[in-house]
């Protein structure tokens, strides 16, 4: 089995830099813009990528858009696929709210909702049994145990079923300064046209940033994973899967926006100190074996891909 450090949380840091040049485009928030803030000593900071965004990006690297399936090392993991008119519409890996997606729970096809509700019916009254919830989630979407989920349907224990993220991450930039630039939208036919109608030349300003340091932080809650009580096979699988997601994201997921393309400088584990992170190739060699072991123990639905038909 995969050797997991005997600590409650595994923390990882990755030093990043712009792939080209010195500037980068920050994430933007409605009515806020760039998420800048100051430390107590006056250091200017920037939240370059939020925990919510990184969580979704850690799922995106799991999916092979060309094949329409999980990437090869992850095939065999459980998830829910949604079809409409015999075409694949979406799946629980890519849906922002995982199994709580309206395409899974709100369509006319209630077969999956009814099956799930039956398996968690014991929690309709009384406290939520997180171990039971973890077993059911593992059966239908194993990666949810890392990503977290909030099942808000009243039919599912009154909408009380939720699991926090076991794997989280965010990216911060330190000692930031604004790099102001701009441009113009050119209308080569009628430069003086009515801009309210989309015509004419339209100048605009643009704020990018530079930073003394850019760092991605990742936190894997091993205590939460062990508390699921799913046994050694699934616990090892979830830990290896989480570390693979981090490696894959740092390898191929750092083009965050058009003008924010980052590169990895250094990767290290900070808790436990001195622990050596396994490489992506090592993890990809282990994962098929770990997935097969969990499947052989009956931890996943049979077949592992559960199909739901969506019709509004």
Backbone as a ProteinNet text record, in pm:
[ID]
protein_1_A
[PRIMARY]
XXXXXXXXXXXXXXXXXXXXXXXXXXXXXXXXXXXXXXXXXXXXXXXXXXXXXXXXXXXXXXXXXXXXXXXXXXXXXXXXXXXXXXXXXXXXXXXXXXXXXXXXXXXXXXXXXXXXXXXXXXXXXXXXXXXXXXXXXXXXXXXXXXXXXXXXXXXXXXXXXXXXXXXXXXXXXXXXXXXXXXXXXXXXXXXXXXXXXXXXXXXXXXXXXXXXXXXXXXXXXXXXXXXXXXXXXXXXXXXXXXXXXXXXXXXXXXXXXXXXXXXXXXXXXXXXXXXXXXXXXXXXXXXXXXXXXXXXXXXXXXXXXXXXXXXX
[TERTIARY]
82.8	0	87.6	25	95.1	126.5	251.8	294	251.7	164.9	114	182.4	228.7	291.2	194.5	246.1	163.4	147.4	75.8	47.8	-98.8	-159.8	-300.5	-322.1	-224.4	-236.1	-102.7	-110.1	7.8	1.2	102.4	102.4	216.4	186.6	278.3	284.4	402.7	419	489.5	451.4	514	546.9	673.3	714.3	690.1	627.4	592.4	651.1	655.3	696.3	623.9	610.5	551.6	633.8	564.5	633.8	715.7	661.3	731.5	714.6	819.5	811.7	802.3	747	741	600.4	505.6	370.7	274.9	166.8	62	-73.3	-175.1	-313.3	-375	-424.4	-482.7	-623.9	-670.8	-812.1	-893.1	-1012.7	-1096.9	-1228.5	-1282.2	-1408.3	-1507	-1635.8	-1736	-1737.5	-1741.4	-1747.4	-1626.2	-1520.7	-1400.7	-1274.1	-1268.8	-1147.9	-1045.6	-919.9	-813.5	-822.1	-797.3	-809	-676.2	-650.1	-528	-555.5	-450.8	-462.3	-323.6	-316.6	-189.6	-172.3	-49.5	-15.1	6.7	20.3	35.4	160.3	260.5	383.6	382.2	266.3	252.4	284.4	322.5	353.6	228.3	241.1	127.7	114.4	-5.5	-32.8	-145.4	-153.7	-259.6	-301.3	-432.1	-484.5	-493.2	-398	-388.2	-490.1	-518.1	-618.4	-683.2	-817.1	-891.4	-898.1	-936.2	-951.7	-1057.4	-1165.4	-1271.3	-1221	-1144.3	-1093.6	-992.1	-900.2	-799.8	-865.5	-968.4	-1038.7	-1095.4	-1155.2	-1210.8	-1100.8	-989.9	-879	-815.7	-817.1	-765.6	-853.6	-980.1	-1067.8	-1050	-1028.5	-1015.2	-901.2	-790.4	-675.7	-705.5	-814.1	-851.1	-920.6	-963.3	-1050.3	-978.8	-995.4	-940.5	-1052.2	-1051.7	-1158.9	-1165.1	-1049.6	-1047.2	-1110.8	-1074	-1128	-1266.8	-1306.7	-1436.4	-1441	-1329.8	-1317.4	-1213.6	-1202.7	-1094.1	-960.3	-857.6	-724.8	-686.7	-600	-572.2	-538.9	-451.7	-417.6	-533.9	-640.7	-752.3	-873.1	-866.2	-982.2	-1011.8	-1139.4	-1183.7	-1238	-1208.5	-1269.2	-1418.6	-1494.4	-1638.7	-1671.1	-1771	-1828.3	-1962	-2038.1	-2169.7	-2162.2	-2209.4	-2213.5	-2358.3	-2379.3	-2513.3	-2525.4	-2631.3	-2654.7	-2788.1	-2796.5	-2919.4	-2932.1	-3044.4	-3066.8	-2951.1	-2907.6	-2801.1	-2663.8	-2651.1	-2521.6	-2477.1	-2346.6	-2294.6	-2305.1	-2370.7	-2394.3	-2290.8	-2268.5	-2172.9	-2144.5	-2071.5	-2042.3	-2008.5	-2007.9	-1987.9	-1845.4	-1750	-1613.1	-1605.1	-1673.7	-1662	-1768.4	-1876.1	-1980.9	-1933.6	-1962.5	-1913.3	-1958.1	-2078.9	-2131.5	-2137.1	-2054.2	-2038.2	-2174.1	-2201.9	-2327	-2448.7	-2430.4	-2542.8	-2578.8	-2519.9	-2550.8	-2698.8	-2763.3	-2903.4	-2922	-2817.5	-2828.1	-2832.2	-2788.9	-2792.8	-2916.4	-2955.4	-3062.3	-3195.3	-3195.6	-3317	-3389.8	-3337.1	-3403.5	-3521.5	-3589.4	-3704.6	-3663.6	-3542.4	-3491.5	-3453.5	-3536.7	-3515.6	-3451.2	-3406	-3355.3	-3233.5	-3139.9	-3021.4	-3057.3	-3138.1	-3178.3	-3248.5	-3339.1	-3413	-3318.8	-3223.2	-3128.6	-3040.2	-2992.2	-2905.9	-2983.9	-3108.3	-3191.2	-3216.2	-3235.6	-3258.8	-3135.1	-3016.8	-2893.8	-2858.1	-2911.7	-2883.3	-3007.6	-3112.6	-3240.3	-3229.1	-3134.6	-3117.7	-3081.1	-3032.1	-2993.7	-3102.6	-3223.3	-3332.9	-3361.8	-3340.9	-3356.8	-3229.2	-3199.6	-3081.3	-2957.1	-2841.3	-2717.7	-2674.8	-2599.1	-2545.3	-2428.1	-2432.2	-2325.4	-2225.8	-2115.4	-2019.6	-1951.9	-1937.6	-1876.4	-1968.6	-2095.8	-2191.5	-2196.8	-2200.3	-2202.7	-2079.2	-1962.4	-1838.9	-1845.6	-1902.5	-1913.3	-2002	-2113.2	-2205.5	-2142.8	-2077.9	-2011.9	-1901.3	-1825.6	-1718.8	-1775.9	-1890.9	-1953.8	-1984.4	-2027.4	-2073.9	-1978.5	-1894.2	-1800.9	-1688	-1588.2	-1483.4	-1408.9	-1387.9	-1310.8	-1382.9	-1512.5	-1587.4	-1531.5	-1472.7	-1417.2	-1297.8	-1238.9	-1132.4	-1186.5	-1275.6	-1326	-1428.1	-1503.5	-1611.6	-1741	-1852.8	-1983.3	-2085.5	-2189.4	-2303	-2428.5	-2493.8	-2615.8	-2734.6	-2784.8	-2885.2	-3028.6	-3049.2	-3185	-3252.6	-3377.9	-3451.2	-3473.7	-3481	-3501.5	-3381.4	-3267.2	-3144.3	-3113	-3169.9	-3150.2	-3182.5	-3285.3	-3328.8	-3231.8	-3143.6	-3046.1	-2928.8	-2901	-2794.9	-2666.3	-2660.9	-2544.3	-2436.3	-2327.9	-2217	-2085.5	-1985.7	-1852.2	-1753.6	-1672.3	-1576.8	-1464.8	-1393.2	-1280.5	-1172.8	-1120.5	-1003.6	-876.2	-889	-775.7	-811.9	-733	-759.4	-629.4	-643.8	-526.7	-561.9	-462	-478.7	-342.1	-340.6	-214.9	-209.8	-99.1	-78.5	44.4	40.3	156.7	196.6	325.1	378.9	458.5	457.4	529.2	484	352.9	298.6	297.3	311.2	298.2	215.9	142.4	57.4	141.9	116.7	177.6	65.2	52.8	-58.7	-26.2	-122.9	-107.2	-245.1	-258.5	-388	-386	-492.8	-503.9	-625.3	-660.8	-777.1	-841.5	-974	-1050.1	-1071.5	-1011.8	-1015.2	-1134.1	-1197.1	-1301.1	-1243.6	-1198	-1131.8	-1228.6	-1359.2	-1459.3	-1506.6	-1540.7	-1595.5	-1537.6	-1417.1	-1352.2	-1430.3	-1514.8	-1590.3	-1734.4	-1764.6	-1900.3	-1949.9	-2078.7	-2144.1	-2092.2	-2014.6	-1954.6	-2059.6	-2173.5	-2278.7	-2338.7	-2325.3	-2376.9	-2267.1	-2148.1	-2038.4	-1948.9	-1974.7	-1892.9	-1783.7	-1695.3	-1596.6	-1476.2	-1374.9	-1255.5	-1282.5	-1244.3	-1269	-1138.2	-1078.2	-957.7	-994.8	-901	-926	-794.1	-805.9	-687.8	-685.3	-568.2	-551.9	-450.5	-485.5	-394.6	-349.6	-220.7	-160.8	-70.6	-1.5	78.8	215.8	309.5	436.5	445.1	532.2	541.1	683.8	719.8	848.7	850.5	731.5	723	580	564.2	433.6	439.6	344.2	346.2	208.2	206.3	84.5	91.9	-17.9	-24.9	-130.9	-98	-191.5	-195.3	-316.7	-338.3	-421	-364.2	-435.7	-466.7	-594.9	-638.3	-642.3	-530.3	-522	-608	-624	-709.4	-853.6	-901.1	-1036.5	-1050.7	-950.7	-956.7	-957.7	-873.4	-871.9	-1003.5	-1065.1	-1190.7	-1306.5	-1292	-1397.2	-1415	-1309.8	-1319.1	-1340.5	-1282.7	-1306.3	-1201.5	-1107.7	-1009.2	-881.9	-780.4	-647.9	-644	-717.7	-712.1	-761.8	-878.8	-937.1	-858.1	-812.9	-733.9	-606.3	-538.1	-416.4	-448.3	-559.8	-600.4	-626.6	-700.4	-734.3	-609.9	-516	-393.3	-311.6	-296.8	-220.3	-289.3	-421.9	-498.3	-482.9	-488.1	-472.6	-336.3	-231.9	-97.5	-80.2	-143	-137.4	-204.4	-318.4	-388	-299.1	-229	-139.8	-28.9	33.3	141.6	90.8	-25.4	-79.3	-115.8	-173.3	-207.2	-82.2	24.2	147.9	219.2	195.3	256.9	185.5	51.6	-22.1	-140.1	-163	-280.4	-251.8	-129.1	-91.4	-113.7	-176	-219.5	-357.8	-357.1	-479.7	-569.5	-509.2	-582.2	-494.6	-549.5	-473.7	-340.1	-340.5	-218.1	-167.8	-196.8	-145.6	-104.1	15.3	70.6	193.4	184.2	288.5	370.1	485.3	574.5	622.2	643.7	688.9	839.4	877.8	1019.7	1066.5	990.5	1029.6	905.5	905	794.4	850.2	781.2	830.9	715.6	735.2	643.5	691.2	600.1	635.4	586.9	494.5	449.5	413.5	484.2	597.2	723.1	801.9	924.3	1019.5	1074	1170.6	1112.2	979.5	918.3	933.1	968.6	990.2	862.4	816.2	695.6	722.1	631.5	647.5	624.1	690.4	673.3	548.6	513.2	392.4	401.3	515.8	530.7	514.4	570.4	555.6	409	338.1	196.3	113.2	144.8	69.6	93.9	208.3	233.3	154.7	132	61.4	-90.2	-144.3	-289.3	-373.2	-339.2	-423.4	-434.7	-325.6	-327.7	-416.3	-406.5	-487.7	-635.7	-666.3	-805.2	-861.7	-782.4	-826.7	-852.3	-767.7	-785.8	-914.3	-942.1	-1065.4	-1187.7	-1177.2	-1288.3	-1313.2	-1206.7	-1220.5	-1285.9	-1269.8	-1331.5	-1476.2	-1529.1	-1668.9	-1694.1	-1591.4	-1607.7	-1674.8	-1676.4	-1736.5	-1863.1	-1950.1	-2068.1	-2021.6	-2109.7	-2078.4	-2181.2	-2137.8	-2002.5	-1969.6	-1840.4	-1803.6	-1864.8	-1898	-1962.2	-2113	-2180.1	-2326.1	-2383.5	-2476.6	-2532.1	-2670.3	-2688	-2815.3	-2861.1	-2988.7	-3044	-3108.1	-3066.2	-3122	-3225.8	-3343.2	-3448.5	-3520.6	-3531	-3592.1	-3743.5
-118.9	0	125.8	237.6	365.5	411.6	447.8	489.4	633.6	653.5	785.7	835.7	959.5	1012.1	1006.9	977.4	967.4	1104.9	1191.5	1326.9	1357.5	1451.4	1484.3	1557.8	1642.1	1716.1	1714.1	1702.4	1709.8	1843.1	1926.8	2057.7	2066.1	2132.3	2141	2285.7	2330.1	2462.3	2448.5	2534.1	2535.2	2679.3	2707.5	2840	2847.2	2956.4	2974.2	3104.1	3115.6	3240.1	3251.1	3372.3	3382.5	3301.9	3229	3147.9	3235.2	3353.7	3449	3589.4	3666.3	3802.9	3810.6	3920.5	3946.8	3976.9	3999.5	4040.9	3921.9	3935	3833.7	3899.9	3838.5	3885.9	3819	3895.9	3835	3784.8	3700.4	3665.6	3789.6	3801.2	3916.9	3875	3958.4	3930.6	4043	4012.3	4115.6	4222.2	4348.7	4462.4	4472.4	4396.2	4399.4	4414.6	4343.5	4343.8	4249.5	4287.8	4204.6	4201.2	4083.7	4066.4	4100	4228.9	4274.1	4300.8	4286.7	4314.8	4340.7	4387.5	4417.3	4331.9	4288.3	4223.2	4328.2	4283.9	4378.4	4464.8	4414.1	4492.4	4578.6	4583.9	4667.4	4599.1	4471.6	4398.2	4386.7	4422.5	4415	4273.7	4217.3	4079.7	4076.2	3965	3944.3	3798.4	3774.3	3638.8	3610.7	3535.5	3511.1	3407.9	3309	3208	3159.6	3159.2	3126.8	2976.1	2939	2797.5	2730.4	2803.7	2745.6	2717.5	2811.8	2795.1	2681.7	2676.9	2570.7	2434.1	2424.9	2297.5	2248.3	2339.1	2299.8	2265.5	2337.1	2308.2	2173.3	2133.7	2002.6	1890.4	1921.5	1822.7	1820.7	1938	1947.8	1861.8	1855	1776.3	1626.9	1585.8	1444.2	1399.7	1495.9	1464	1479	1379.7	1380.3	1421.4	1547.1	1598.3	1525.7	1487.4	1420.2	1282.1	1207.2	1071.8	1073.2	1184.7	1189.7	1095.9	1087.3	993.2	1046.8	981	1011.7	989.5	1061.9	1036.7	892.4	835.3	691.5	637.7	702.3	643.7	639.9	716.7	724.8	642.3	579.8	504.8	386	369.2	271.8	336.3	467	540.5	557.7	564.4	584	729.7	752.3	885.2	869.5	978.1	976.5	1049.2	983.4	1041.4	1076.4	1194.4	1240.5	1240.5	1177	1174	1241.8	1296.9	1360.3	1329.8	1272.3	1234.1	1148.6	1053.3	958.2	1023.3	1149.8	1216.6	1248.6	1238.4	1271.1	1421.7	1461.1	1602.5	1657.4	1588	1632.2	1514.8	1540.1	1434	1495.7	1412.8	1463.2	1509	1470.4	1518.1	1666.9	1707.7	1843.9	1938.9	1886.5	1972.6	2045.7	2175.1	2257.7	2205.1	2147.2	2098.8	1947.3	1884.6	1739.7	1669.4	1578.6	1503.1	1590.3	1709.1	1799.4	1877.3	1840.8	1905.6	1891.2	1997.1	1985.4	1887.1	1866.4	1771.7	1627.3	1605.9	1472.9	1453.4	1556.8	1541.8	1606.4	1696.9	1773.9	1734.9	1640.2	1599.3	1506.5	1466.3	1376.4	1235.5	1196.6	1066.1	1070.3	1009.6	1012.2	883.7	797.1	666.8	680.8	768.9	784.1	852.6	958.2	1027.8	931.6	849.9	756	652.2	604.3	505.3	565.4	686.8	753.4	781	829.8	860.6	736.1	623	498.3	459.1	482.2	441	531.8	653.1	743.6	769.8	690.8	714.8	706.5	628.8	614.5	747.5	842.7	972.3	1078	1037.2	1133.4	1201.7	1128	1183	1154.7	1242.7	1222.8	1278.9	1258.6	1315.9	1249.4	1323.3	1269.9	1177.6	1059.1	960.6	982.8	1052.4	1087.8	964.8	859.9	737.8	672.7	668.8	614.4	702.5	833.6	924.4	903.9	888.1	866.7	738	631.9	504.6	520.5	590.9	608	697.8	805	892.9	820.2	738.8	662.3	569.9	515.6	422.4	491.3	617.6	682.9	789.2	847.4	951	962.6	876	864.2	995.3	1071.5	1195.4	1301.1	1284.9	1376.4	1376.3	1264.1	1255.2	1347.2	1392.4	1492.2	1632.3	1642.7	1773.3	1831.5	1744.5	1790	1805.9	1808.5	1820.7	1867.2	1935.1	1974.4	1933.9	1828.8	1778.4	1849.5	1949.7	2039.3	1990.8	1875.7	1825.8	1784	1826.7	1790.3	1640	1572.6	1427.5	1352.9	1421	1358	1410.3	1343.3	1378.5	1524.6	1574.5	1711.6	1816.7	1779.9	1875.2	1898.6	1803.2	1820.7	1746.3	1681.3	1599.5	1685.6	1700	1778.9	1719.7	1735.4	1686.9	1797.2	1844.4	1951.6	1900	1993	1953.9	1884.8	1774.9	1712.8	1762.6	1803.9	1860.3	2002	2098.1	2237.3	2305	2417.1	2490.7	2633.6	2718.1	2856.6	2907.7	3021.2	3079.2	3225.3	3263.7	3400.7	3460.5	3590.7	3665.3	3766.8	3779.3	3863.5	3979.9	4093.3	4213.3	4253.3	4270.9	4297.7	4446.6	4475.6	4611.9	4606.8	4715.6	4722.6	4756.1	4682.8	4712.6	4759.3	4891.4	4949.7	4956.1	4914.3	4923.6	4949.1	4932.4	4955.9	4916.1	4950.4	4917.1	4984.6	4943.3	4999.5	4893.2	4890.8	4806.9	4888.3	4845	4922.6	4884.8	4985	4967	5020.2	4933	4977.4	5031.7	5007.2	5057.5	5196.5	5214.5	5342.2	5374.5	5429.5	5457.2	5549.6	5633.8	5728.8	5684.2	5558.5	5507.3	5507.7	5477.9	5478.7	5360.8	5391.5	5285	5209	5275.6	5206.1	5092.4	5099.6	4994.4	4896.2	4914.7	4823.9	4872.6	4993.3	5047.9	5138.4	5184.8	5285.2	5228.5	5313.5	5278.3	5296.9	5197.2	5203.3	5180.2	5285.2	5266.2	5207.6	5136.1	5077.1	5071.3	5066.8	5051	4908	4866.6	4729.5	4728.8	4664.6	4651.9	4505.9	4484.9	4356.2	4376.7	4272.2	4282	4217.8	4263.3	4195	4154.3	4060.3	4012.2	3971.9	3990	3941.2	3790.8	3732.3	3587.3	3541.6	3428.9	3367.3	3225.9	3190	3059.4	2995.1	2868.5	2788	2702.7	2699.1	2622.5	2512.7	2393.4	2280.8	2216.3	2172.5	2112.5	1985.8	1872.6	1745.4	1701.5	1695.5	1660.5	1508.2	1451	1305.9	1255.6	1337	1296.5	1278.6	1368.6	1356.3	1230.8	1204.3	1086.2	958.2	952	833.1	817.1	931.2	926.4	869.6	865.3	803.6	656.9	592.7	452.3	358.6	391.6	313.3	205.3	191.3	85.9	133.4	48.2	85	110.4	29.8	43.8	180.2	220.4	348	464.6	452.6	559.3	584.4	476.3	490.1	548.9	504.1	555	705.2	750.6	892.5	978.8	931.1	1007.8	1017.1	905	905.1	988.9	980.3	1058.4	1207.3	1247.1	1388.5	1441	1365.3	1409.5	1411.5	1315.7	1317.5	1442.5	1480	1600.2	1723.2	1734.1	1848	1848.2	1731.6	1722	1754.4	1700.7	1723.9	1870.6	1931.8	2073.9	2158.8	2128.9	2205.8	2178.1	2060.2	2025.6	2090.3	2088.6	2125.9	2219	2262.4	2344.7	2486.7	2534.3	2666.1	2779.5	2751.2	2861.7	2904.5	2989.8	3023.1	3116.6	3206.3	3299.6	3332.9	3408.1	3442.3	3505.7	3599.1	3669.6	3625.8	3502.2	3448.5	3303.8	3288.1	3156.2	3138.3	3047.1	3032.4	2905	2900.5	2786	2748.2	2618.2	2568.9	2590.5	2646.9	2666.3	2558.8	2540.2	2441.6	2390	2260.7	2195.8	2128.6	2145.8	2087.9	2059.6	1960.4	1934.4	2012.7	2082.5	2158.9	2091.9	1998	1918.7	1779.9	1675.6	1679.5	1732.4	1805	1863.8	1753.9	1772	1677	1558.1	1545.2	1432.7	1452.7	1346.8	1354.7	1323.9	1419.1	1398.3	1298.9	1203.3	1115.4	1193.8	1154.5	1221.3	1176.2	1249.2	1217.2	1078.7	1044.1	913	800.5	817	715.5	697.8	808.4	802.3	738.4	770.6	712.9	563.4	516.7	373	303.6	374.1	317	320.3	427.3	451.2	338.5	283.3	174.6	55.7	23.5	-85.9	-51.5	71.9	114.1	119.2	165.8	170.1	29.5	-61.7	-200.4	-264.8	-235.5	-292.9	-242.9	-112.4	-57	-114.1	-130.7	-185.9	-330.5	-408.6	-549.1	-565.4	-465.8	-470.2	-422.1	-388.5	-346.8	-204.3	-120.2	18.9	107.1	62.7	140.6	71.4	151.1	93.6	2.8	-88.2	-176.6	-158.7	-105.5	-60.1	69.9	107.7	229.2	356.8	358.6	476.3	457	541.7	538.1	638	593.8	678.7	730.3	861.4	927.7	996.7	983.8	1051.2	1181.7	1291.8	1422.7	1464.7	1497	1555.7	1657.4	1779.8	1886.7	1879.4
0	0	0	-35.2	-39.9	102.2	127.6	261.6	287.4	386.5	419.6	545.7	549.3	671.4	789.5	906.6	1026.4	1090.1	1020.3	1067.2	1038.7	1113.4	1087	956.7	917.4	792.3	719.9	590	505.2	432.2	448	383.1	282.7	171.9	58.4	12	-28	-87	-221.2	-315	-446.7	-483.9	-505.1	-552.5	-703.4	-746.6	-887.3	-939.9	-1071.7	-1136.2	-1269.2	-1325.3	-1459.3	-1560.1	-1645.5	-1745.2	-1839	-1872.1	-1957.4	-1899.4	-1904.5	-1855.4	-1704.7	-1656.4	-1512.2	-1461.8	-1552.9	-1513.7	-1515.1	-1439	-1440.5	-1414.4	-1467.7	-1452.9	-1330.3	-1232.5	-1112.6	-1138.2	-1050.5	-1053.6	-1017	-1071.2	-1043.6	-982.1	-896.6	-829.3	-859.4	-879.6	-907.7	-798.2	-839.6	-747.8	-655.1	-684.4	-601.5	-684.6	-794.8	-875.9	-817.3	-825.7	-771.1	-618.7	-560.9	-415.5	-348.1	-333.9	-268	-120.6	-39.4	103.8	159.5	283.8	348.3	472.9	496.6	622.1	730.1	853.1	964.7	950.4	876.2	860.1	734.3	668.3	550.1	418.4	422.7	300	213.4	85.8	-6.8	-60.8	-43.7	-83.3	-186.5	-257.5	-356.6	-353.7	-343.3	-358.7	-508.4	-558.7	-702	-749.7	-666.2	-699.9	-570.9	-568.1	-446.8	-423.4	-302	-267.7	-355	-385.1	-467.8	-609.2	-663.8	-799	-806.2	-710.8	-711.9	-695.9	-611.8	-595	-727.3	-803.9	-933.6	-1033.3	-1028.4	-1119.3	-1087.2	-961	-922.4	-975.5	-1005.2	-1068.2	-1219.7	-1277.6	-1422.6	-1474.7	-1400.7	-1448.2	-1449.8	-1386.4	-1384.4	-1513	-1594.2	-1706.3	-1839.9	-1925.5	-2060.7	-2155.9	-2200.4	-2286.2	-2420.6	-2473.7	-2603.6	-2592.6	-2489.6	-2472.1	-2410.6	-2349.4	-2281.2	-2162.1	-2089.9	-1979.3	-1882.3	-1768	-1677.3	-1747.8	-1705.3	-1760.8	-1727.1	-1807.9	-1802.5	-1663	-1583.8	-1453.1	-1354.2	-1380.2	-1285.9	-1328.6	-1443.4	-1491.7	-1400.6	-1372.7	-1274.6	-1150.1	-1128.7	-1018	-1043.3	-936.9	-950	-977.9	-1062.8	-1083.3	-1153.3	-1160.4	-1223.3	-1356.9	-1460.9	-1595.2	-1628.9	-1687.6	-1724.2	-1876.3	-1925.8	-2070.2	-2100.5	-2219.9	-2267.3	-2415.6	-2454.5	-2594.6	-2647.6	-2564.9	-2599.9	-2615.6	-2575.9	-2579.3	-2436.9	-2412.1	-2279.4	-2258	-2150	-2120.4	-2022.8	-1913.9	-1812.4	-1720.7	-1611.9	-1515.9	-1380.7	-1278.2	-1142.4	-1117	-1201.5	-1186	-1218.2	-1325	-1375.1	-1322	-1265.6	-1213.1	-1087	-1080	-969.7	-833.8	-827.2	-699.4	-692.3	-776.2	-773.1	-782.9	-689	-694.9	-670.7	-619	-597.9	-723.8	-836.2	-963.3	-997.4	-1046.2	-1087.2	-1202.6	-1282.8	-1393.1	-1342.6	-1218.4	-1158.6	-1072.7	-997.9	-899.1	-937.6	-1036	-1063	-1191.4	-1267.2	-1390.1	-1364.3	-1470.3	-1457.3	-1416.2	-1449.5	-1410.6	-1262.8	-1177.7	-1033.4	-981.4	-1070	-1027.2	-935.7	-973.6	-889.4	-757.8	-762.6	-640.7	-545.4	-597.9	-512.8	-451.7	-530.7	-480.5	-371.6	-396.4	-298.5	-170.4	-185.5	-68.2	15.9	-49.2	23.4	103.8	47.6	114.9	231.8	235.9	347.7	431.9	411.1	479	630.4	680.1	824.5	889.6	809.4	863.8	848.3	808.8	796.9	930.4	1037.8	1172.4	1250.2	1344.6	1425.7	1357.9	1418.7	1365.7	1235.1	1156.7	1031.9	1064	1008.2	1023.8	910	937.8	833	773.9	851.3	797.2	694.6	726.1	629.7	505.9	524.1	411.3	324.3	386.9	311	230.1	286.5	212.8	90	106.8	-5.9	-112	-70.1	-166.5	-241.6	-171.8	-235.6	-341.7	-315.3	-409.6	-542.9	-538.1	-660.3	-715.4	-631.2	-678.4	-576.8	-591.1	-489.3	-467.5	-573.5	-560.6	-477.7	-458.9	-372.6	-230.3	-188.8	-54.2	-36.5	-146.1	-141	-166.6	-264.8	-308.2	-211.9	-142.4	-55.9	-132.7	-61	-125.2	-21.7	-69.3	13.7	-61.3	-12.5	-75.7	-13.7	-84	-26.7	-45.8	-109.3	-133.4	-3.2	15.4	136.2	146.2	30.4	31.4	87.5	98.2	146.7	287.2	386.3	527.6	554.9	488.4	511.7	462.9	369.5	317.8	410.6	499	599.4	565.1	450	417.6	353.4	423.5	370.5	419.6	335.2	367.1	328.8	422.8	389.3	299.9	238.3	154.6	239.7	189	251.1	183.3	57.3	-16.1	-58.1	-14.2	-48.4	-90.5	-158.4	-203.2	-240.2	-245.4	-289.7	-332.9	-404.7	-451.5	-407.9	-343.3	-298.3	-365	-386.1	-434.5	-327.6	-305.1	-197.9	-256.6	-187	-231.5	-372.2	-387.8	-521.1	-551.1	-678.7	-728.9	-857.6	-882.7	-1001.1	-1123.3	-1230.8	-1361.2	-1452.7	-1468	-1542.2	-1691	-1770.6	-1916.2	-1975	-2104.3	-2166.3	-2311.5	-2379.6	-2520	-2580.5	-2699.6	-2766.6	-2853.8	-2849.9	-2941.5	-3068.2	-3177.3	-3301.1	-3388.6	-3444.7	-3546.7	-3678.1	-3765.4	-3888	-3992.3	-3971.3	-4065.5	-4026	-3896.6	-3850.2	-3713	-3707.5	-3578.9	-3487.8	-3542.7	-3460.4	-3440	-3464.4	-3450.4	-3307	-3290.7	-3160.1	-3076.6	-2974.7	-2893.9	-2812.2	-2784.2	-2709.9	-2790.9	-2920.7	-3007.9	-3050.1	-2994.8	-3027.1	-3139.2	-3191.4	-3299.4	-3241.3	-3327	-3287.8	-3216.2	-3201.6	-3125.6	-2976.4	-2895.8	-2751.7	-2676.9	-2620.6	-2538.9	-2402.5	-2343.3	-2211.2	-2134.2	-2000.5	-1916.4	-1863.1	-1816.5	-1771.1	-1656.4	-1546.7	-1432.9	-1420.1	-1439.7	-1408.9	-1287.5	-1244.5	-1122.9	-1142.5	-1061.4	-1043.6	-896.5	-866.3	-728.1	-695	-568.5	-522.3	-511.5	-483	-467.1	-491.8	-556.9	-578.5	-523.1	-437.6	-372.8	-377.6	-418.3	-410.5	-284.8	-210	-85.1	-99.4	-51.5	-55.1	82.8	121	253	235.3	274.2	267.8	410.6	444	579.4	592.8	634.6	648.9	764	868.4	980.7	933.1	846.6	794	708.3	626.1	539.2	622.4	724.4	810.3	884.8	921.8	997.5	915.8	783.4	702.4	737.7	787.8	826.1	708.9	596	474.5	450.7	542	528.6	461.7	469.9	422.6	272.8	194.6	48.9	4	52.6	10.6	69.2	193.1	253.8	173.8	134.8	53.9	-82.1	-140.8	-271.4	-265.8	-165.9	-156.6	-136	-54.5	-32.7	-160.6	-230.6	-355.6	-461.5	-468.5	-565.4	-539	-412.9	-378.3	-420.5	-392.9	-430	-581.2	-649.3	-796.1	-850.9	-794.6	-841	-827.2	-715.4	-694.9	-799.6	-820.6	-919.6	-1059.8	-1096.5	-1230.6	-1250.3	-1149.1	-1158	-1177.8	-1103.6	-1115.6	-1247.4	-1304.8	-1434	-1551.7	-1547.9	-1669	-1645.6	-1522.6	-1494.9	-1455.6	-1476.9	-1426.9	-1525.3	-1639.8	-1726.2	-1677.1	-1576.5	-1504.6	-1583.4	-1660.2	-1744.6	-1864.1	-1960.7	-2080.3	-2045.2	-1950	-1912.3	-1775.6	-1738.3	-1611.8	-1635.4	-1687.2	-1718.5	-1632.1	-1536.3	-1435.7	-1457.3	-1392	-1402.6	-1263	-1241.4	-1111.6	-1096.3	-981.8	-949.6	-852.7	-744.1	-642.5	-571.6	-541.9	-471.6	-346.8	-232.6	-108.8	-13.1	70.3	180.5	301.2	367.2	486.5	614.8	602.7	717	667.4	712.8	805.6	738.6	812.7	759.2	713.6	595.5	544.9	472	471.3	400.9	250.5	179.2	35.5	-39.7	-117.4	-196.6	-309	-330.9	-446.7	-575.1	-682.7	-810.4	-883.3	-985.8	-1061.5	-1125.6	-1182.5	-1246.4	-1145.6	-1026.7	-921.6	-883.6	-869.5	-832.9	-944.4	-1068.9	-1181.4	-1194.3	-1146.7	-1145.7	-1034	-923.7	-808.6	-822.5	-882.2	-878.5	-939.2	-1056.1	-1109.5	-1012.8	-944.6	-847.3	-728	-680	-565.9	-603.2	-724.3	-771	-782.6	-837.6	-852.5	-716.4	-617.3	-483.9	-419.5	-431.4	-374.5	-445.4	-575.5	-652.7	-613.3	-593.6	-556.2	-419.2	-333.5	-200.5	-202.4	-321.5	-332.9	-289.9	-296.4	-251.5	-356	-481.5	-589.6	-640	-699.6	-765.9	-878.4	-918	-1029.6	-1140.7	-1256.8	-1288.3	-1214.5	-1208.2	-1132.8	-1189.1	-1317.7	-1377.4	-1370.9	-1293.3	-1283.1	-1382.5	-1467.6	-1571.5	-1531.8	-1543.4	-1517.1	-1643.7	-1676.3	-1793.2	-1750.5	-1814.1	-1779.5	-1882.1	-1832.1	-1913.7	-1826.6	-1874.9	-1795.7	-1801.7
[MASK]
++++++++++++++++++++++++++++++++++++++++++++++++++++++++++++++++++++++++++++++++++++++++++++++++++++++++++++++++++++++++++++++++++++++++++++++++++++++++++++++++++++++++++++++++++++++++++++++++++++++++++++++++++++++++++++++++++++++++++++++++++++++++++++++++++++++++++++++++++++++++++++++++++++++++++++++++++++++++

